[in-house]
Protein backbone atom coordinates (compact mmCIF):
# COMPACT_ATOMS: atom_id res chain seq x y z
CA UNK A 1 0.00 0.00 0.00
CA UNK A 2 2.73 2.41 1.04
CA UNK A 3 4.71 1.28 -1.99
CA UNK A 4 1.82 2.09 -4.31
CA UNK A 5 1.30 5.52 -2.73
CA UNK A 6 5.00 6.24 -3.14
CA UNK A 7 4.87 5.37 -6.85
CA UNK A 8 1.86 7.59 -7.44
CA UNK A 9 3.60 10.39 -5.53
CA UNK A 10 6.73 10.06 -7.66
CA UNK A 11 4.64 10.11 -10.85
CA UNK A 12 2.78 13.25 -9.70
CA UNK A 13 6.07 14.98 -8.94
CA UNK A 14 7.58 13.94 -12.29
CA UNK A 15 4.55 15.28 -14.19
CA UNK A 16 4.49 18.56 -12.25
CA UNK A 17 8.22 19.15 -12.54
CA UNK A 18 8.80 18.04 -16.14
CA UNK A 19 5.84 19.95 -17.66
CA UNK A 20 7.37 23.47 -17.47
CA UNK A 21 10.71 22.05 -18.63
CA UNK A 22 9.12 20.70 -21.83
CA UNK A 23 7.49 24.07 -22.52
CA UNK A 24 10.83 25.80 -21.94
CA UNK A 25 12.68 23.34 -24.14
CA UNK A 26 10.28 23.87 -27.07
CA UNK A 27 10.70 27.66 -26.72
CA UNK A 28 14.48 27.27 -26.59
CA UNK A 29 14.54 25.10 -29.73
CA UNK A 30 12.38 27.64 -31.58
CA UNK A 31 14.62 30.49 -30.45
CA UNK A 32 17.78 28.71 -31.59
CA UNK A 33 16.23 27.92 -34.98
CA UNK A 34 15.36 31.61 -35.36
CA UNK A 35 19.03 32.48 -34.57
CA UNK A 36 18.09 33.98 -31.21
CA UNK A 37 19.68 32.97 -27.95
CA UNK A 38 16.28 32.75 -26.25
CA UNK A 39 15.34 32.45 -22.59
CA UNK A 40 16.78 29.57 -20.58
CA UNK A 41 15.12 26.18 -20.56
CA UNK A 42 14.06 26.76 -16.95
CA UNK A 43 12.41 30.13 -17.59
CA UNK A 44 8.81 28.73 -17.32
CA UNK A 45 9.53 27.78 -13.66
CA UNK A 46 10.44 31.39 -12.90
CA UNK A 47 7.36 32.60 -14.80
CA UNK A 48 5.09 30.30 -12.81
CA UNK A 49 6.69 31.32 -9.51
CA UNK A 50 6.23 34.98 -10.38
CA UNK A 51 2.60 34.50 -11.42
CA UNK A 52 1.81 32.65 -8.19
CA UNK A 53 3.05 35.67 -6.19
CA UNK A 54 1.02 38.21 -8.18
CA UNK A 55 -2.40 39.38 -7.11
CA UNK A 56 -5.12 38.07 -9.42
CA UNK A 57 -7.49 40.58 -10.99
CA UNK A 58 -11.00 39.24 -11.53
CA UNK A 59 -13.65 41.07 -13.50
CA UNK A 60 -16.80 41.95 -11.52
CA UNK A 61 -19.02 40.53 -14.26
CA UNK A 62 -17.75 36.97 -13.86
CA UNK A 63 -19.46 34.16 -11.95
CA UNK A 64 -18.01 31.35 -9.83
CA UNK A 65 -17.13 29.42 -13.00
CA UNK A 66 -14.35 31.86 -13.78
CA UNK A 67 -12.55 31.34 -10.45
CA UNK A 68 -13.28 27.61 -10.20
CA UNK A 69 -12.10 26.75 -13.72
CA UNK A 70 -8.32 26.97 -13.11
CA UNK A 71 -8.60 24.50 -10.22
CA UNK A 72 -10.87 22.12 -12.15
CA UNK A 73 -8.62 22.32 -15.22
CA UNK A 74 -5.47 21.72 -13.22
CA UNK A 75 -6.93 18.85 -11.20
CA UNK A 76 -8.53 17.07 -14.18
CA UNK A 77 -5.38 17.39 -16.30
CA UNK A 78 -3.18 16.07 -13.50
CA UNK A 79 -5.64 13.21 -12.87
CA UNK A 80 -5.48 12.37 -16.60
CA UNK A 81 -1.71 12.37 -16.34
CA UNK A 82 -1.84 9.88 -13.47
CA UNK A 83 -3.76 7.40 -15.66
CA UNK A 84 -0.90 7.26 -18.18
CA UNK A 85 2.09 5.04 -17.44
CA UNK A 86 4.97 7.51 -17.29
CA UNK A 87 8.13 5.74 -16.17
CA UNK A 88 6.74 2.40 -14.95
CA UNK A 89 4.38 0.31 -17.05
CA UNK A 90 2.34 -1.12 -14.17
CA UNK A 91 0.95 1.80 -12.22
CA UNK A 92 -1.14 1.27 -9.07
CA UNK A 93 -3.75 3.77 -10.30
CA UNK A 94 -4.51 1.82 -13.47
CA UNK A 95 -7.72 0.42 -11.92
CA UNK A 96 -9.10 3.97 -11.82
CA UNK A 97 -9.67 4.42 -15.53
CA UNK A 98 -8.77 3.43 -19.05
CA UNK A 99 -8.24 5.33 -22.30
CA UNK A 100 -11.82 6.58 -22.41
CA UNK A 101 -11.55 8.06 -18.92
CA UNK A 102 -8.30 9.74 -19.96
CA UNK A 103 -9.82 11.35 -23.06
CA UNK A 104 -12.84 12.65 -21.17
CA UNK A 105 -10.85 13.91 -18.18
CA UNK A 106 -8.93 16.05 -20.66
CA UNK A 107 -12.23 17.03 -22.31
CA UNK A 108 -13.65 18.07 -18.90
CA UNK A 109 -10.85 20.60 -18.48
CA UNK A 110 -11.38 21.87 -22.02
CA UNK A 111 -15.13 22.18 -21.39
CA UNK A 112 -14.65 24.34 -18.29
CA UNK A 113 -12.03 26.45 -20.03
CA UNK A 114 -14.53 27.10 -22.84
CA UNK A 115 -17.15 28.13 -20.27
CA UNK A 116 -14.64 30.41 -18.52
CA UNK A 117 -13.75 32.03 -21.85
CA UNK A 118 -17.44 32.91 -22.30
CA UNK A 119 -17.93 33.88 -18.67
CA UNK A 120 -16.05 37.18 -18.67
CA UNK A 121 -18.22 38.41 -21.55
CA UNK A 122 -15.33 39.76 -23.59
CA UNK A 123 -15.48 39.36 -27.36
CA UNK A 124 -12.03 37.81 -27.50
CA UNK A 125 -12.84 35.14 -24.92
CA UNK A 126 -16.02 34.19 -26.73
CA UNK A 127 -14.19 33.88 -30.04
CA UNK A 128 -11.52 31.73 -28.44
CA UNK A 129 -14.15 29.51 -26.84
CA UNK A 130 -16.06 29.02 -30.06
CA UNK A 131 -12.87 28.04 -31.89
CA UNK A 132 -11.70 25.77 -29.11
CA UNK A 133 -15.09 24.02 -29.28
CA UNK A 134 -14.61 23.43 -33.02
CA UNK A 135 -11.10 22.07 -32.57
CA UNK A 136 -12.04 19.92 -29.57
CA UNK A 137 -15.05 18.37 -31.33
CA UNK A 138 -12.93 17.57 -34.40
CA UNK A 139 -9.98 16.08 -32.49
CA UNK A 140 -11.99 13.92 -30.12
CA UNK A 141 -13.10 11.25 -32.63
CA UNK A 142 -9.62 11.08 -34.16
CA UNK A 143 -8.04 10.65 -30.76
CA UNK A 144 -10.48 7.99 -29.57
CA UNK A 145 -10.19 6.01 -32.81
CA UNK A 146 -6.40 6.14 -32.94
CA UNK A 147 -6.04 4.89 -29.38
CA UNK A 148 -8.69 2.23 -30.02
CA UNK A 149 -6.62 0.93 -32.92
CA UNK A 150 -3.72 0.46 -30.52
CA UNK A 151 -6.02 -1.01 -27.87
CA UNK A 152 -7.10 -3.66 -30.39
CA UNK A 153 -3.51 -4.81 -30.97
CA UNK A 154 -3.04 -5.32 -27.24
CA UNK A 155 -6.57 -6.57 -26.58
CA UNK A 156 -7.26 -4.12 -23.77
CA UNK A 157 -8.28 -0.49 -23.32
CA UNK A 158 -6.26 -0.20 -20.13
CA UNK A 159 -3.20 1.90 -20.80
CA UNK A 160 -1.02 0.06 -18.28
CA UNK A 161 -1.79 -3.26 -19.96
CA UNK A 162 -1.15 -1.87 -23.45
CA UNK A 163 2.18 -0.34 -22.47
CA UNK A 164 3.26 -3.35 -20.42
CA UNK A 165 2.49 -5.81 -23.21
CA UNK A 166 4.15 -3.66 -25.86
CA UNK A 167 7.24 -3.10 -23.72
CA UNK A 168 7.71 -6.84 -23.26
CA UNK A 169 6.54 -7.65 -26.83
CA UNK A 170 4.19 -10.23 -25.36
CA UNK A 171 0.69 -10.98 -26.53
CA UNK A 172 0.46 -8.07 -28.95
CA UNK A 173 -0.06 -8.04 -32.68
CA UNK A 174 2.91 -6.24 -34.21
CA UNK A 175 1.59 -4.49 -37.21
CA UNK A 176 3.40 -1.56 -38.78
CA UNK A 177 0.66 -0.17 -41.04
CA UNK A 178 -2.10 0.44 -38.46
CA UNK A 179 0.46 1.52 -35.85
CA UNK A 180 1.95 4.10 -38.19
CA UNK A 181 -1.44 5.51 -39.17
CA UNK A 182 -2.57 5.71 -35.54
CA UNK A 183 0.73 7.39 -34.60
CA UNK A 184 0.34 10.01 -37.35
CA UNK A 185 -3.27 10.66 -36.29
CA UNK A 186 -2.38 10.96 -32.61
CA UNK A 187 0.49 13.32 -33.38
CA UNK A 188 -1.79 15.67 -35.33
CA UNK A 189 -4.35 15.46 -32.50
CA UNK A 190 -1.64 16.27 -29.96
CA UNK A 191 -0.61 19.37 -31.92
CA UNK A 192 -4.22 20.51 -32.21
CA UNK A 193 -5.28 19.77 -28.63
CA UNK A 194 -2.31 21.47 -27.03
CA UNK A 195 -2.58 24.54 -29.27
CA UNK A 196 0.70 24.12 -31.15
CA UNK A 197 1.56 25.78 -34.41
CA UNK A 198 -0.30 24.44 -37.43
CA UNK A 199 -3.54 24.96 -35.47
CA UNK A 200 -2.81 27.67 -32.90
CA UNK A 201 0.17 29.82 -32.06
CA UNK A 202 1.20 29.56 -28.38
CA UNK A 203 3.66 32.46 -28.66
CA UNK A 204 1.12 35.15 -29.50
CA UNK A 205 -1.09 37.38 -27.40
CA UNK A 206 -2.04 39.85 -30.10
CA UNK A 207 -3.65 38.03 -32.95
CA UNK A 208 -7.19 37.76 -34.20
CA UNK A 209 -6.65 34.08 -34.94
CA UNK A 210 -5.50 32.87 -31.53
CA UNK A 211 -7.48 30.12 -29.82
CA UNK A 212 -6.13 29.04 -26.45
CA UNK A 213 -4.57 32.40 -25.58
CA UNK A 214 -7.85 34.16 -26.40
CA UNK A 215 -9.75 32.03 -23.90
CA UNK A 216 -7.31 32.67 -21.06
CA UNK A 217 -6.88 36.38 -21.86
CA UNK A 218 -8.86 37.44 -18.75
CA UNK A 219 -6.81 35.37 -16.32
CA UNK A 220 -4.06 36.79 -14.16
CA UNK A 221 -2.03 35.97 -11.08
CA UNK A 222 -2.28 32.50 -9.60
CA UNK A 223 -5.23 31.61 -11.86
CA UNK A 224 -3.11 32.22 -14.95
CA UNK A 225 -0.26 30.25 -13.37
CA UNK A 226 -2.58 27.26 -12.84
CA UNK A 227 -3.98 27.50 -16.39
CA UNK A 228 -0.50 27.66 -17.92
CA UNK A 229 0.82 24.87 -15.75
CA UNK A 230 -2.19 22.74 -16.70
CA UNK A 231 -1.52 23.49 -20.40
CA UNK A 232 2.07 22.32 -19.88
CA UNK A 233 0.89 19.12 -18.17
CA UNK A 234 -1.59 18.48 -20.99
CA UNK A 235 1.22 18.79 -23.54
CA UNK A 236 3.33 16.44 -21.44
CA UNK A 237 0.46 13.92 -21.19
CA UNK A 238 0.16 13.83 -24.98
CA UNK A 239 3.91 13.46 -25.45
CA UNK A 240 3.89 10.67 -22.84
CA UNK A 241 1.05 8.92 -24.66
CA UNK A 242 2.92 9.08 -27.97
CA UNK A 243 6.23 7.99 -26.45
CA UNK A 244 4.94 5.22 -24.22
CA UNK A 245 2.16 3.75 -26.31
CA UNK A 246 4.15 3.59 -29.54
CA UNK A 247 7.70 3.13 -28.23
CA UNK A 248 7.52 2.01 -24.61
CA UNK A 249 10.96 0.39 -24.61
CA UNK A 250 13.06 1.40 -21.63
CA UNK A 251 10.07 1.87 -19.35
CA UNK A 252 10.31 0.14 -15.95
CA UNK A 253 8.40 -3.16 -16.14
CA UNK A 254 9.27 -4.05 -12.54
CA UNK A 255 9.17 -1.87 -9.46
CA UNK A 256 12.80 -2.12 -8.33
CA UNK A 257 14.45 1.27 -7.63
CA UNK A 258 17.06 0.69 -10.36
CA UNK A 259 14.44 -0.07 -13.03
CA UNK A 260 12.42 2.99 -12.01
CA UNK A 261 15.53 5.18 -12.11
CA UNK A 262 16.32 4.01 -15.65
CA UNK A 263 12.64 4.40 -16.54
CA UNK A 264 12.65 8.07 -15.47
CA UNK A 265 15.89 8.76 -17.37
CA UNK A 266 14.63 7.11 -20.57
CA UNK A 267 11.34 8.96 -20.18
CA UNK A 268 13.13 12.31 -19.94
CA UNK A 269 15.17 11.51 -23.06
CA UNK A 270 12.07 10.46 -25.06
CA UNK A 271 9.99 13.46 -24.01
CA UNK A 272 12.88 15.86 -24.71
CA UNK A 273 13.29 14.31 -28.16
CA UNK A 274 9.59 14.84 -28.91
CA UNK A 275 9.78 18.41 -27.58
CA UNK A 276 12.69 19.16 -29.94
CA UNK A 277 10.65 17.65 -32.80
CA UNK A 278 7.65 19.87 -31.97
CA UNK A 279 9.88 22.94 -31.74
CA UNK A 280 11.33 22.13 -35.16
CA UNK A 281 7.87 21.62 -36.68
CA UNK A 282 6.72 24.96 -35.22
CA UNK A 283 9.66 26.68 -36.89
CA UNK A 284 9.12 24.97 -40.24
CA UNK A 285 5.41 25.48 -40.77
CA UNK A 286 3.17 28.51 -40.76
CA UNK A 287 -0.08 28.53 -38.82
CA UNK A 288 -3.01 27.31 -40.87
CA UNK A 289 -5.94 29.57 -41.58
CA UNK A 290 -8.74 28.74 -39.18
CA UNK A 291 -10.97 27.28 -41.88
CA UNK A 292 -8.13 25.08 -43.11
CA UNK A 293 -7.77 23.44 -39.70
CA UNK A 294 -10.58 21.08 -40.65
CA UNK A 295 -8.41 19.76 -43.52
CA UNK A 296 -5.62 18.82 -41.12
CA UNK A 297 -7.95 17.30 -38.55
CA UNK A 298 -9.77 15.50 -41.36
CA UNK A 299 -6.49 13.81 -42.23
CA UNK A 300 -6.09 12.77 -38.57
CA UNK A 301 -9.63 11.37 -38.43
CA UNK A 302 -9.31 9.42 -41.69
CA UNK A 303 -5.94 7.97 -40.68
CA UNK A 304 -7.28 6.88 -37.30
CA UNK A 305 -10.32 5.33 -38.99
CA UNK A 306 -8.11 3.51 -41.51
CA UNK A 307 -5.92 2.15 -38.72
CA UNK A 308 -9.05 0.52 -37.26
CA UNK A 309 -10.24 -0.69 -40.67
CA UNK A 310 -6.88 -2.24 -41.50
CA UNK A 311 -6.93 -4.07 -38.24
CA UNK A 312 -10.48 -5.34 -38.59
CA UNK A 313 -10.62 -6.24 -42.26
CA UNK A 314 -7.15 -7.60 -42.84
CA UNK A 315 -6.66 -9.38 -39.52
CA UNK A 316 -10.25 -10.01 -38.48
CA UNK B 1 16.37 -19.06 -37.63
CA UNK B 2 15.44 -18.38 -41.24
CA UNK B 3 11.87 -17.47 -40.33
CA UNK B 4 12.63 -14.56 -38.02
CA UNK B 5 14.52 -12.17 -40.38
CA UNK B 6 11.93 -12.82 -43.08
CA UNK B 7 9.15 -11.83 -40.70
CA UNK B 8 10.95 -8.66 -39.68
CA UNK B 9 11.69 -7.96 -43.36
CA UNK B 10 8.06 -8.35 -44.35
CA UNK B 11 7.06 -5.97 -41.56
CA UNK B 12 9.60 -3.46 -42.85
CA UNK B 13 8.03 -3.72 -46.32
CA UNK B 14 4.61 -3.20 -44.76
CA UNK B 15 5.94 -0.15 -42.94
CA UNK B 16 7.30 1.37 -46.16
CA UNK B 17 4.01 0.66 -47.93
CA UNK B 18 2.12 2.36 -45.09
CA UNK B 19 4.43 5.39 -45.42
CA UNK B 20 3.54 5.50 -49.13
CA UNK B 21 -0.14 5.57 -48.22
CA UNK B 22 0.46 8.32 -45.64
CA UNK B 23 2.15 10.53 -48.23
CA UNK B 24 -0.81 9.90 -50.54
CA UNK B 25 -3.15 11.40 -47.96
CA UNK B 26 -0.76 14.30 -47.47
CA UNK B 27 -0.89 14.99 -51.22
CA UNK B 28 -4.70 14.87 -51.21
CA UNK B 29 -4.83 17.39 -48.33
CA UNK B 30 -2.16 19.70 -49.74
CA UNK B 31 -3.01 22.85 -51.68
CA UNK B 32 0.45 24.24 -52.38
CA UNK B 33 1.76 22.91 -55.68
CA UNK B 34 5.47 22.83 -54.78
CA UNK B 35 4.62 20.98 -51.53
CA UNK B 36 2.66 18.44 -53.61
CA UNK B 37 5.74 17.89 -55.81
CA UNK B 38 7.96 17.50 -52.72
CA UNK B 39 5.52 14.99 -51.24
CA UNK B 40 5.55 13.04 -54.50
CA UNK B 41 9.38 12.96 -54.37
CA UNK B 42 9.18 11.75 -50.75
CA UNK B 43 6.70 9.07 -51.76
CA UNK B 44 9.09 7.92 -54.48
CA UNK B 45 11.88 7.69 -51.89
CA UNK B 46 9.68 5.33 -49.85
CA UNK B 47 8.86 3.39 -53.03
CA UNK B 48 12.56 2.99 -53.79
CA UNK B 49 13.13 1.82 -50.20
CA UNK B 50 10.34 -0.74 -50.59
CA UNK B 51 11.80 -1.99 -53.86
CA UNK B 52 15.27 -2.21 -52.30
CA UNK B 53 13.90 -4.19 -49.35
CA UNK B 54 12.02 -6.60 -51.60
CA UNK B 55 15.15 -7.07 -53.72
CA UNK B 56 17.18 -7.77 -50.59
CA UNK B 57 14.63 -10.23 -49.15
CA UNK B 58 14.00 -12.17 -52.36
CA UNK B 59 17.51 -11.94 -53.80
CA UNK B 60 16.20 -10.85 -57.20
CA UNK B 61 18.83 -8.45 -58.45
CA UNK B 62 17.01 -6.59 -61.18
CA UNK B 63 14.72 -5.00 -58.60
CA UNK B 64 17.80 -3.10 -57.36
CA UNK B 65 18.09 -1.62 -60.86
CA UNK B 66 14.45 -0.60 -60.71
CA UNK B 67 14.98 0.99 -57.27
CA UNK B 68 17.95 2.97 -58.58
CA UNK B 69 15.86 4.09 -61.59
CA UNK B 70 13.10 5.27 -59.23
CA UNK B 71 15.60 7.40 -57.32
CA UNK B 72 17.00 8.96 -60.50
CA UNK B 73 13.75 9.49 -62.41
CA UNK B 74 11.04 9.99 -59.81
CA UNK B 75 12.98 11.53 -56.94
CA UNK B 76 15.29 13.81 -58.93
CA UNK B 77 14.33 14.35 -62.58
CA UNK B 78 10.51 14.52 -62.62
CA UNK B 79 10.18 16.76 -59.51
CA UNK B 80 12.71 19.16 -61.08
CA UNK B 81 10.74 19.29 -64.33
CA UNK B 82 7.50 19.88 -62.44
CA UNK B 83 9.05 22.61 -60.29
CA UNK B 84 10.31 24.39 -63.41
CA UNK B 85 6.79 24.23 -64.83
CA UNK B 86 5.33 25.63 -61.60
CA UNK B 87 7.92 28.40 -61.50
CA UNK B 88 7.16 29.44 -65.07
CA UNK B 89 3.41 29.30 -64.56
CA UNK B 90 3.51 31.57 -61.53
CA UNK B 91 0.79 29.66 -59.68
CA UNK B 92 1.61 28.60 -56.15
CA UNK B 93 -1.57 27.11 -54.81
CA UNK B 94 -4.81 25.56 -55.93
CA UNK B 95 -7.83 27.28 -54.47
CA UNK B 96 -10.76 25.85 -56.40
CA UNK B 97 -11.21 22.11 -56.73
CA UNK B 98 -13.94 19.87 -58.07
CA UNK B 99 -14.20 18.20 -54.65
CA UNK B 100 -13.20 20.10 -51.50
CA UNK B 101 -10.49 18.71 -49.25
CA UNK B 102 -12.47 17.24 -46.30
CA UNK B 103 -14.86 15.48 -48.70
CA UNK B 104 -11.88 14.34 -50.76
CA UNK B 105 -10.27 12.85 -47.66
CA UNK B 106 -13.46 11.00 -46.79
CA UNK B 107 -13.71 9.64 -50.34
CA UNK B 108 -10.08 8.50 -50.17
CA UNK B 109 -10.82 6.76 -46.88
CA UNK B 110 -13.71 4.95 -48.55
CA UNK B 111 -11.41 4.01 -51.45
CA UNK B 112 -8.94 2.43 -49.01
CA UNK B 113 -11.72 0.47 -47.33
CA UNK B 114 -12.93 -0.62 -50.77
CA UNK B 115 -9.48 -1.87 -51.73
CA UNK B 116 -9.29 -3.72 -48.40
CA UNK B 117 -12.48 -5.57 -49.30
CA UNK B 118 -11.31 -6.30 -52.84
CA UNK B 119 -7.93 -7.70 -51.88
CA UNK B 120 -9.01 -9.50 -48.72
CA UNK B 121 -10.09 -12.73 -50.49
CA UNK B 122 -6.97 -12.76 -52.71
CA UNK B 123 -4.29 -12.44 -50.06
CA UNK B 124 -4.64 -15.88 -48.38
CA UNK B 125 -4.48 -17.64 -51.78
CA UNK B 126 -1.10 -16.38 -52.95
CA UNK B 127 2.35 -16.54 -51.42
CA UNK B 128 2.84 -12.87 -50.78
CA UNK B 129 5.85 -11.50 -49.01
CA UNK B 130 3.68 -9.09 -47.08
CA UNK B 131 0.10 -8.83 -45.96
CA UNK B 132 -0.68 -5.18 -46.58
CA UNK B 133 1.28 -4.18 -49.67
CA UNK B 134 -1.22 -5.35 -52.28
CA UNK B 135 -4.10 -3.60 -50.49
CA UNK B 136 -2.09 -0.43 -50.13
CA UNK B 137 -0.97 -0.59 -53.78
CA UNK B 138 -4.57 -0.81 -54.98
CA UNK B 139 -5.55 2.00 -52.61
CA UNK B 140 -2.74 4.22 -53.95
CA UNK B 141 -3.81 3.59 -57.55
CA UNK B 142 -7.39 4.56 -56.68
CA UNK B 143 -6.32 7.65 -54.71
CA UNK B 144 -4.06 8.78 -57.59
CA UNK B 145 -6.99 8.35 -59.96
CA UNK B 146 -9.20 10.33 -57.60
CA UNK B 147 -6.60 13.13 -57.41
CA UNK B 148 -6.69 13.41 -61.20
CA UNK B 149 -10.47 13.76 -61.08
CA UNK B 150 -10.70 16.08 -58.07
CA UNK B 151 -8.07 18.64 -59.05
CA UNK B 152 -8.40 21.21 -61.79
CA UNK B 153 -4.81 22.33 -62.26
CA UNK B 154 -2.81 20.40 -64.83
CA UNK B 155 0.20 20.11 -62.51
CA UNK B 156 -1.71 18.35 -59.72
CA UNK B 157 -3.34 16.09 -62.30
CA UNK B 158 0.14 15.07 -63.41
CA UNK B 159 1.00 14.33 -59.79
CA UNK B 160 -2.15 12.21 -59.52
CA UNK B 161 -1.04 10.29 -62.58
CA UNK B 162 2.45 9.75 -61.15
CA UNK B 163 1.02 8.65 -57.79
CA UNK B 164 -1.09 6.11 -59.68
CA UNK B 165 2.04 4.82 -61.40
CA UNK B 166 3.77 4.54 -58.00
CA UNK B 167 0.86 2.42 -56.80
CA UNK B 168 1.12 0.16 -59.84
CA UNK B 169 4.83 -0.32 -59.27
CA UNK B 170 4.26 -1.12 -55.60
CA UNK B 171 1.61 -3.65 -56.58
CA UNK B 172 3.90 -5.28 -59.14
CA UNK B 173 6.78 -5.44 -56.67
CA UNK B 174 4.69 -6.75 -53.80
CA UNK B 175 2.61 -9.27 -55.72
CA UNK B 176 4.96 -10.50 -58.45
CA UNK B 177 8.40 -9.39 -57.22
CA UNK B 178 8.64 -6.88 -60.01
CA UNK B 179 8.05 -7.07 -63.72
CA UNK B 180 10.79 -8.17 -66.15
CA UNK B 181 13.48 -5.51 -66.35
CA UNK B 182 12.74 -4.62 -69.98
CA UNK B 183 9.10 -3.89 -69.11
CA UNK B 184 10.14 -1.78 -66.14
CA UNK B 185 12.58 0.21 -68.29
CA UNK B 186 9.79 0.80 -70.80
CA UNK B 187 7.42 1.98 -68.07
CA UNK B 188 10.00 4.36 -66.61
CA UNK B 189 10.69 5.79 -70.05
CA UNK B 190 6.95 6.19 -70.61
CA UNK B 191 6.50 8.02 -67.33
CA UNK B 192 9.42 10.33 -68.01
CA UNK B 193 8.23 11.16 -71.50
CA UNK B 194 4.68 11.51 -70.18
CA UNK B 195 5.79 14.03 -67.55
CA UNK B 196 7.75 15.97 -70.20
CA UNK B 197 4.84 16.05 -72.63
CA UNK B 198 2.41 17.12 -69.93
CA UNK B 199 4.88 19.83 -68.90
CA UNK B 200 4.96 21.21 -72.45
CA UNK B 201 1.21 20.84 -72.77
CA UNK B 202 0.78 22.82 -69.53
CA UNK B 203 2.85 25.63 -71.02
CA UNK B 204 0.66 25.64 -74.14
CA UNK B 205 -2.43 25.71 -71.92
CA UNK B 206 -1.01 28.68 -70.04
CA UNK B 207 -0.25 30.50 -73.31
CA UNK B 208 -3.70 29.85 -74.78
CA UNK B 209 -5.92 30.44 -71.77
CA UNK B 210 -3.73 32.34 -69.27
CA UNK B 211 -4.54 29.54 -66.83
CA UNK B 212 -3.69 25.90 -66.23
CA UNK B 213 -7.25 25.05 -65.30
CA UNK B 214 -8.04 22.06 -67.50
CA UNK B 215 -11.80 22.58 -67.21
CA UNK B 216 -11.34 25.58 -69.57
CA UNK B 217 -10.59 23.06 -72.32
CA UNK B 218 -14.25 22.11 -72.44
CA UNK B 219 -15.20 25.63 -73.54
CA UNK B 220 -15.24 26.29 -77.26
CA UNK B 221 -13.03 29.13 -78.36
CA UNK B 222 -12.54 30.81 -81.70
Interface residues (C-beta under 8 A of the other chain):
Chain A: X174 X175 X176 X177 X180 X181 X184 X294 X295 X296 X298 X299 X301 X302 X303 X305 X306 X309 X310 X313 X314
Chain B: X11 X12 X14 X15 X17 X18 X19 X21 X22 X25 X26 X29 X101 X102 X105 X106 X108 X109 X112 X113 X116 X117 X120 X123 X131 X132 X135 X136
